Amino acid sequence: MFSISYSNQAHKFLKKGEKILIIRLLEKIERLKTEQVPHDSKVLEGSNKVFRVRVGNYRILYEIYYEESLIVIVKIEKRSKAYD
Protein backbone atom coordinates (compact mmCIF):
# COMPACT_ATOMS: atom_id res chain seq x y z
CA MET A 1 0.00 0.00 0.00
CA PHE A 2 1.27 3.46 -0.91
CA SER A 3 1.55 6.42 1.45
CA ILE A 4 0.40 9.92 0.57
CA SER A 5 2.35 13.17 0.87
CA TYR A 6 0.98 16.65 0.15
CA SER A 7 2.69 19.72 -1.29
CA ASN A 8 2.21 23.03 0.51
CA GLN A 9 -0.33 24.16 -2.10
CA ALA A 10 -2.39 20.96 -1.78
CA HIS A 11 -2.31 21.11 2.03
CA LYS A 12 -3.47 24.75 2.06
CA PHE A 13 -6.24 23.98 -0.44
CA LEU A 14 -7.57 21.17 1.75
CA LYS A 15 -7.51 23.40 4.84
CA LYS A 16 -9.50 26.26 3.30
CA GLY A 17 -11.97 24.44 1.02
CA GLU A 18 -15.64 23.63 1.45
CA LYS A 19 -16.26 20.62 3.68
CA ILE A 20 -18.28 18.59 1.14
CA LEU A 21 -15.68 19.16 -1.59
CA ILE A 22 -12.82 18.24 0.76
CA ILE A 23 -14.56 14.95 1.67
CA ARG A 24 -14.91 14.06 -2.03
CA LEU A 25 -11.28 14.96 -2.73
CA LEU A 26 -9.98 12.95 0.23
CA GLU A 27 -12.05 9.91 -0.79
CA LYS A 28 -10.46 10.01 -4.25
CA ILE A 29 -6.99 10.47 -2.76
CA GLU A 30 -7.51 7.51 -0.38
CA ARG A 31 -8.39 5.31 -3.38
CA LEU A 32 -5.02 6.18 -4.91
CA LYS A 33 -3.32 4.25 -2.09
CA THR A 34 -4.53 0.95 -3.52
CA GLU A 35 -5.05 1.89 -7.17
CA GLN A 36 -2.33 4.34 -8.18
CA VAL A 37 -3.51 4.78 -11.78
CA PRO A 38 -7.31 4.45 -11.80
CA HIS A 39 -9.13 4.16 -15.12
CA ASP A 40 -10.16 7.84 -15.03
CA SER A 41 -6.63 9.20 -14.53
CA LYS A 42 -4.46 10.58 -17.30
CA VAL A 43 -0.80 11.49 -17.73
CA LEU A 44 -0.25 15.21 -18.27
CA GLU A 45 1.13 16.11 -21.67
CA GLY A 46 4.79 17.02 -21.56
CA SER A 47 5.37 15.00 -18.41
CA ASN A 48 5.79 11.29 -18.05
CA LYS A 49 5.26 11.10 -14.30
CA VAL A 50 2.56 13.65 -13.39
CA PHE A 51 -0.96 12.26 -13.45
CA ARG A 52 -4.28 13.97 -13.04
CA VAL A 53 -7.60 12.73 -11.77
CA ARG A 54 -10.95 14.54 -11.84
CA VAL A 55 -13.29 15.31 -8.99
CA GLY A 56 -16.10 17.36 -10.52
CA ASN A 57 -14.63 20.67 -11.73
CA TYR A 58 -11.46 20.11 -9.71
CA ARG A 59 -8.25 18.32 -10.63
CA ILE A 60 -5.80 16.48 -8.43
CA LEU A 61 -2.29 16.44 -9.90
CA TYR A 62 0.01 13.80 -8.44
CA GLU A 63 3.29 11.99 -8.94
CA ILE A 64 3.97 8.32 -8.20
CA TYR A 65 7.27 7.11 -6.74
CA TYR A 66 7.16 3.32 -6.95
CA GLU A 67 10.54 2.75 -5.28
CA GLU A 68 9.41 4.51 -2.09
CA SER A 69 5.72 3.44 -2.37
CA LEU A 70 4.82 7.12 -2.24
CA ILE A 71 2.24 9.31 -3.96
CA VAL A 72 2.86 13.06 -3.83
CA ILE A 73 -0.18 15.27 -4.31
CA VAL A 74 1.38 18.15 -6.22
CA LYS A 75 -1.64 20.40 -6.77
CA ILE A 76 -5.39 20.53 -6.19
CA GLU A 77 -7.17 23.26 -8.11
CA LYS A 78 -10.17 24.12 -10.26
CA ARG A 79 -9.82 22.91 -13.83
CA SER A 80 -9.37 26.44 -15.20
CA LYS A 81 -6.32 27.05 -12.97
CA ALA A 82 -4.90 23.55 -12.53
CA TYR A 83 -2.62 23.48 -15.56
CA ASP A 84 -0.94 26.90 -15.12
C-alpha positions as CSV (number, residue, x, y, z in Angstrom):
1,M,0.0,0.0,0.0
2,F,1.3,3.5,-0.9
3,S,1.6,6.4,1.4
4,I,0.4,9.9,0.6
5,S,2.4,13.2,0.9
6,Y,1.0,16.7,0.2
7,S,2.7,19.7,-1.3
8,N,2.2,23.0,0.5
9,Q,-0.3,24.2,-2.1
10,A,-2.4,21.0,-1.8
11,H,-2.3,21.1,2.0
12,K,-3.5,24.7,2.1
13,F,-6.2,24.0,-0.4
14,L,-7.6,21.2,1.8
15,K,-7.5,23.4,4.8
16,K,-9.5,26.3,3.3
17,G,-12.0,24.4,1.0
18,E,-15.6,23.6,1.5
19,K,-16.3,20.6,3.7
20,I,-18.3,18.6,1.1
21,L,-15.7,19.2,-1.6
22,I,-12.8,18.2,0.8
23,I,-14.6,15.0,1.7
24,R,-14.9,14.1,-2.0
25,L,-11.3,15.0,-2.7
26,L,-10.0,12.9,0.2
27,E,-12.0,9.9,-0.8
28,K,-10.5,10.0,-4.2
29,I,-7.0,10.5,-2.8
30,E,-7.5,7.5,-0.4
31,R,-8.4,5.3,-3.4
32,L,-5.0,6.2,-4.9
33,K,-3.3,4.2,-2.1
34,T,-4.5,0.9,-3.5
35,E,-5.1,1.9,-7.2
36,Q,-2.3,4.3,-8.2
37,V,-3.5,4.8,-11.8
38,P,-7.3,4.5,-11.8
39,H,-9.1,4.2,-15.1
40,D,-10.2,7.8,-15.0
41,S,-6.6,9.2,-14.5
42,K,-4.5,10.6,-17.3
43,V,-0.8,11.5,-17.7
44,L,-0.2,15.2,-18.3
45,E,1.1,16.1,-21.7
46,G,4.8,17.0,-21.6
47,S,5.4,15.0,-18.4
48,N,5.8,11.3,-18.0
49,K,5.3,11.1,-14.3
50,V,2.6,13.7,-13.4
51,F,-1.0,12.3,-13.4
52,R,-4.3,14.0,-13.0
53,V,-7.6,12.7,-11.8
54,R,-10.9,14.5,-11.8
55,V,-13.3,15.3,-9.0
56,G,-16.1,17.4,-10.5
57,N,-14.6,20.7,-11.7
58,Y,-11.5,20.1,-9.7
59,R,-8.3,18.3,-10.6
60,I,-5.8,16.5,-8.4
61,L,-2.3,16.4,-9.9
62,Y,0.0,13.8,-8.4
63,E,3.3,12.0,-8.9
64,I,4.0,8.3,-8.2
65,Y,7.3,7.1,-6.7
66,Y,7.2,3.3,-7.0
67,E,10.5,2.7,-5.3
68,E,9.4,4.5,-2.1
69,S,5.7,3.4,-2.4
70,L,4.8,7.1,-2.2
71,I,2.2,9.3,-4.0
72,V,2.9,13.1,-3.8
73,I,-0.2,15.3,-4.3
74,V,1.4,18.1,-6.2
75,K,-1.6,20.4,-6.8
76,I,-5.4,20.5,-6.2
77,E,-7.2,23.3,-8.1
78,K,-10.2,24.1,-10.3
79,R,-9.8,22.9,-13.8
80,S,-9.4,26.4,-15.2
81,K,-6.3,27.1,-13.0
82,A,-4.9,23.6,-12.5
83,Y,-2.6,23.5,-15.6
84,D,-0.9,26.9,-15.1
